[in-house]
């Protein structure tokens, strides 16, 4: 890549745009992502209940979502 005139962020941006366009054509991953988001938010909201989540509990919930 020594002779390439494009910068690294421009190359990354081009690949990101290409991948997004590809995903919008088939929509399989988008549907899976939407369902995952709904299920994850529902599970976390059921586990929290009526409690107010403080800043000390945000990190554990993030890890639960990552491992889910």
VENGI-V479793 format. One record per helix or strand of 3 or more residues. SS is the DSSP state (2 for helix, 1 for strand). FROM is the first residue (numbers start at 1). LEN is the number of residues. If there is no record, write none. Layout:
[[SS & FROM & LEN] [SS & FROM & LEN]]
This chain:
[[2 & 8 & 19] [2 & 28 & 21] [2 & 55 & 13]]
